[in-house]
Amino acid sequence: MFRILNSLICIFFLILGPAFAEILKPNENIIPMKVVKIQLDGLKKNDSGYKDQGIEQTWEFAHPNNKIFTGPLERFKEMLKGDSYKMLLNHKDHKINEIFSDENVVMFEVIVMDSEKKYHMFKWQVEKYLKSGPLQNCWLTTMVSAPISLGSSI
């Protein structure tokens, strides 16, 4: 009886685990490429755990200076759902290519295929946070350009 109950509990958590996935927090061991990947993966599955979880994940890795201009979180959500960035939400695929780096700044070219199979290119910049505190030495997003349409995949 105990084995059956234990098996059912394991299955329950395997099924519901992703729905309750925690938001990843910045730490100094997360490399710049991974920061962008975490954000894009979240946006790709924006509502997978709960409504706007992907946007909240993206917000978590936004540089504090960025949050001053794009926040609070509810305003950031509205911005990402607006015409300029909505193609990031629930997109089908993305590619990330590093195009510049130095010790404190890394710039990526990101190409996203949206849900309608149209391609968009972004410049995505992360910077190392140098001030003291819990974010010290963490890589955080400081800029995402307006998208450049690259046309349809068909």
PALUM-877743 format. One record per atom (N, C-alpha, C, O): residue in three letters; x, y, z. Coordinates in pm, whole numbers, plus 50000, padded with zeros to 5 digits. Layout:
N
ALAXYZ/...
This chain:
154
MET500844988150000/MET500005000050000/MET500885012650000/MET500625022249928/PHE501945012150083/PHE502845023750092/PHE503505026649957/PHE503645038249919/ARG503905016049884/ARG504535017849752/ARG503585024349652/ARG503985033049575/ILE502345020249654/ILE501355025849563/ILE501145040649595/ILE501135049049504/LEU500985043849721/LEU500805057749763/LEU502025066049726/LEU501885077149675/ASN503195060749751/ASN504435067749718/ASN504535070149567/ASN504925080949524/SER504175060149487/SER504195061449341/SER503205072049294/SER503525079849205/LEU502025072249353/LEU501035082349316/LEU501505096449350/LEU501275105749273/ILE502135097949462/ILE502665111049501/ILE503735115549403/ILE503765127149362/CYS504625106449365/CYS505675109749267/CYS505065113849133/CYS505505123749073/ILE504075106549088/ILE503415109748961/ILE502745123448971/ILE502815131448878/PHE502095126149082/PHE501435138949104/PHE502425150449088/PHE502135160149019/PHE503605149349151/PHE504585160049144/PHE505245160849007/PHE505635171748964/LEU505385149748938/LEU505925150048802/LEU504985157348707/LEU505425164648618/ILE503695155248725/ILE502705161748639/ILE502555176448675/ILE502535184948586/LEU502455179548801/LEU502205193348844/LEU503475201348866/LEU503415213548878/GLY504615194748873/GLY505865201848899/GLY506115213748810/GLY506385224648860/PRO506025212148676/PRO506255223448588/PRO505275234948609/PRO505625246548587/ALA504045231848652/ALA503065242348674/ALA503455251248792/ALA503035262748801/PHE504265245948881/PHE504655253548998/PHE506155256548996/PHE506775258649100/ALA506725256748875/ALA508165259348863/ALA508495272948920/ALA507775282748900/GLU509585273148991/GLU510015285749051/GLU510675294648948/GLU511255289948850/ILE510565307348972/ILE511265317248891/ILE512745316448928/ILE513105316849045/LEU513595315248826/LEU515035315248851/LEU515485329148890/LEU514995339148837/LYS516395329748982/LYS516925342549032/LYS518345344448980/LYS519085334748962/PRO518725356848955/PRO520115359348912/PRO521115354849017/PRO520885356149137/ASN522225349448969/ASN523365346849056/ASN524615347848971/ASN524555346748848/GLU525745349849035/GLU526975352848962/GLU527505341148880/GLU528455342848803/ASN526925329348896/ASN527365317648818/ASN526635316148685/ASN526985307448605/ILE525625324348661/ILE524875323548536/ILE525565332348432/ILE525655344548448/ILE526055326048326/ILE526795333248222/ILE525835341348134/ILE524645338548130/PRO526365351548064/PRO525505360347984/PRO524585353147886/PRO523395356247880/MET525105343547810/MET524265336247714/MET523115329347785/MET521995329147734/LYS523365323847901/LYS522325316847978/LYS521245326648027/LYS520075323148032/VAL521645338848063/VAL520675349048104/VAL519655351247993/VAL518445351048015/VAL520175353447872/VAL519285355947758/VAL518435343547730/VAL517245344747702/LYS519025331847738/LYS518305319247714/LYS517185317447817/LYS516075313547781/ILE517465320147943/ILE516435319048048/ILE515265328248016/ILE514105324348026/GLN515585340547977/GLN514525350147947/GLN513705345747825/GLN512475345947828/LEU514385341947718/LEU513675337847596/LEU512865325047617/LEU511755323847566/ASP513425315547690/ASP512675303247718/ASP511415306447798/ASP510365300547774/GLY511525315647892/GLY510345319747968/GLY509285326047880/GLY508105322747890/LEU509725335247794/LEU508775341947705/LEU508145332347605/LEU506995333947566/LYS508925322447563/LYS508435312447468/LYS507245304647527/LYS506325300747456/LYS507295302447657/LYS506225295147727/LYS505625304247832/LYS505525300547949/ASN505225316147792/ASN504845326547886/ASN503855322247994/ASN504035325448111/ASP502825314947955/ASP501785311448051/ASP501845296848096/ASP500845291548144/SER503005290248081/SER503065275848107/SER502835272248253/SER502145262348279/GLY503375279548347/GLY503165276548488/GLY501955283848542/GLY501085278048608/TYR501905296648512/TYR500775305248547/TYR500815317248454/TYR501815319248384/LYS499775325048450/LYS499675336348358/LYS500865345848376/LYS501145350648485/ASP501545348348266/ASP502675357748258/ASP503905353348336/ASP504745361648371/GLN504035340448363/GLN505235335648433/GLN506495338948353/GLN507515342648412/GLY506435337748222/GLY507595340748139/GLY508005355348146/GLY509195358548149/ILE507015364148149/ILE507325378448163/ILE507955380948299/ILE508915388548310/GLU507435374648403/GLU508005376348536/GLU509435370948542/GLU510295376648608/GLN509685359848471/GLN511045354448465/GLN511975364348397/GLN513105366348442/THR511525370448290/THR512315380248218/THR512615392348306/THR513735397448309/TRP511615396848378/TRP511735408148471/TRP512795405448578/TRP513535414548619/GLU512865393248622/GLU513805389448728/GLU515255392248687/GLU516085395448771/PHE515565391048557/PHE516925393148508/PHE517105406948444/PHE518095409248376/ALA516145415948465/ALA516295429648416/ALA517185437448513/ALA517025436348635/HIS518085445148459/HIS518975453548538/HIS518145463748617/HIS517155468848563/PRO518505466848741/PRO517735476648819/PRO517555490048748/PRO516505496248761/ASN518565494648673/ASN518405507148598/ASN517335505848491/ASN516625515448462/ASN517225494048431/ASN516185491548332/ASN514805491748396/ASN513845497048341/LYS514725485948514/LYS513435485148583/LYS512885498948614/LYS511665500848622/ILE513765508648632/ILE513305522448657/ILE512495527448538/ILE511485534248556/PHE512935524048416/PHE512275528948296/PHE511135519948248/PHE510185524848187/THR511215507148274/THR510205497848222/THR509205493248327/THR508165487648293/GLY509495495648453/GLY508655490548560/GLY507625500648604/GLY507545511648551/PRO506845496848702/PRO506865484348778/PRO506445472348692/PRO506175473848573/LEU506405460648754/LEU506165448248681/LEU504915448848595/LEU504935444248481/GLU503825454248645/GLU502585454748567/GLU502765463148440/GLU502225459748335/ARG503515473848449/ARG503795482048331/ARG504685474448233/ARG504505475348112/PHE505655466948286/PHE506525458648204/PHE505705448248128/PHE505945445748009/LYS504735442148196/LYS503855432348130/LYS503095438848015/LYS503005433047907/GLU502565450748038/GLU501835457847932/GLU502765460947815/GLU502355459747699/MET503995464847844/MET504955467947738/MET505225455647653/MET505245456647530/LEU505435444147715/LEU505725431947639/LEU504505426947561/LEU504655419947461/LYS503325430347605/LYS502125426247534/LYS501735436247424/LYS500825433747346/GLY502435447447420/GLY502165457647318/GLY502775453747184/GLY503495443847173/ASP502485461747082/ASP502905458646945/ASP504415456946930/ASP504855449046846/SER505205464047007/SER506665463646988/SER507305450347027/SER508295446346967/TYR506735443547127/TYR507405431547178/TYR506515419147186/TYR506985408647231/LYS505265420147145/LYS504345408747161/LYS504795396247086/LYS504385385147120/MET505635397946983/MET506105386346907/MET507015377346991/MET507265365846954/LEU507515382547102/LEU508335374347192/LEU507485364547273/LEU507975353947313/LEU506245368047295/LEU505385359647378/LEU504905347547299/LEU504345348747191/ASN505145335947357/ASN504715323247299/ASN505275321047158/ASN504615315147072/HIS506505325847136/HIS507125323947005/HIS507485309246984/HIS507545301447079/LYS507725305646860/LYS508005291646825/LYS509465287846843/LYS509765276646885/ASP510375297146813/ASP511795293646818/ASP512635306346830/ASP512165317346799/HIS513865304546875/HIS514805315746881/HIS516235310846865/HIS516565299446896/LYS517045319746815/LYS518485317246800/LYS519205329046865/LYS518805340546849/ILE520285325946937/ILE521055336247008/ILE522495335446958/ILE523115324846963/ASN523015346846911/ASN524405347546866/ASN525105359146935/ASN524635370546930/GLU526225356346997/GLU527025366947060/GLU527695375046950/GLU528315369446860/ILE527585388346958/ILE528205396846856/ILE529245406446914/ILE530015412346839/PHE529265408047046/PHE530275416547110/PHE530375412547256/PHE529385408847319/SER531595413247309/SER531745411247453/SER533015417847503/SER534025418547433/ASP532935422647625/ASP534115426447701/ASP533875421447844/ASP532965413547866/GLU534645425947938/GLU534525420048073/GLU533225423448144/GLU532845416548239/ASN532535434148101/ASN531325438248172/ASN530075439448086/ASN528985441648139/VAL530205437947954/VAL529065439447863/VAL529135428647756/VAL530195425847701/VAL527985422547727/VAL527895413047616/VAL526635416547537/VAL525555418447593/MET526805417247404/MET525695420247314/MET525405407947229/MET526325401347179/PHE524125404947214/PHE523685393547135/PHE522765398247024/PHE522055408247037/GLU522795390846915/GLU521775392146812/GLU520825380446834/GLU521245368846836/VAL519555383546852/VAL518545373346878/VAL517555373446763/VAL517005383846727/ILE517325361846706/ILE516325360446601/ILE515215351446655/ILE515455340346701/VAL514005356646648/VAL512835349846702/VAL511875346746588/VAL511595355346505/MET511365334446585/MET510255331046496/MET508985331546580/MET508805323646673/ASP508115341046548/ASP506905342746628/ASP505875331946601/ASP506115322846521/SER504745332846667/SER503705322546655/SER503095321846516/SER502435311946481/GLU503305332246435/GLU502805332346297/GLU503915328846197/GLU503745330746076/LYS505025323846247/LYS506185319746167/LYS506845331346091/LYS507335329745980/LYS506825343046155/LYS507535354646102/LYS508775356746189/LYS508745354646310/TYR509865360846124/TYR511125362846195/TYR511325377446233/TYR510955386646160/HIS511925379246351/HIS512235392646402/HIS513625392146464/HIS513995382346529/MET514385402746443/MET515725403446501/MET515765414246609/MET515185424946594/PHE516475411046717/PHE516665420246828/PHE518155420846862/PHE518875411246840/LYS518595432046914/LYS519875433046983/LYS519525431947131/LYS518635438847180/TRP520245423247203/TRP519935420247343/TRP521225421747422/TRP522185414247399/GLN521275431147512/GLN522515434147584/GLN522385430747732/GLN521385433947796/VAL523415424247784/VAL523485421547927/VAL524775427847981/VAL525785428847912/GLU524695431948106/GLU525845438048173/GLU526035431848310/GLU525085427448374/LYS527275431548352/LYS527585426648486/LYS527255437848585/LYS527675449248569/TYR526505434348687/TYR526135443948790/TYR527295445348886/TYR527695435748952/LEU527855457448896/LEU529095459348970/LEU528895465249110/LEU529835465349190/LYS527705470049139/LYS527475475849272/LYS527375464549376/LYS527065453149342/SER527625468049500/SER527525457949606/SER526055454549631/SER525155462249598/GLY525855443049689/GLY524505438349718/GLY524275424549660/GLY525195418349608/PRO523035419749669/PRO522745405949626/PRO522925403649476/PRO523095392249433/LEU522905414149395/LEU523065412649251/LEU524515414649204/LEU524805413649085/GLN525405417549296/GLN526785420249257/GLN527345408749174/GLN527225397049210/ASN527975412349061/ASN528595403048966/ASN527595394248889/ASN528005384748822/CYS526315397248899/CYS525315390148820/CYS525185396948684/CYS525305409148673/TRP524945388948580/TRP524685394248447/TRP523195396948435/TRP522375388248462/LEU522855409348393/LEU521465413748386/LEU521225421048254/LEU522135427348200/THR520015420248205/THR519675426648078/THR519545441648097/THR518835446448185/THR520245449148012/THR520185463648015/THR519485469647893/THR519085481247895/MET519355461647787/MET518745467147668/MET518265456047575/MET518955446047553/VAL517055457947522/VAL516535449747414/VAL516035459647310/VAL515165467847339/SER516565458847190/SER516195468347085/SER514765466047039/SER514135455947070/ALA514275475846963/ALA513025473746892/ALA513295462746788/ALA514415461446739/PRO512265454946756/PRO512475444046660/PRO512635449246517/PRO512085459546479/ILE513405441846441/ILE513515443946297/ILE512875431846231/ILE513305420546253/SER511845434346150/SER511155423346084/SER512055417445976/SER512645424745897/LEU512145404145975/LEU512945397145874/LEU512065389345777/LEU512575382445689/GLY510765390545791/GLY509845383945699/GLY509385370345746/GLY509655366145859/SER508675363545658/SER508045350845689/SER508975339145661/SER509895340245579/SER508725328045730/SER509525316145708/SER509035308045588/SER509685298545545/ILE507905311945536/ILE507315304445424/ILE507665311045291/ILE507255306145185/
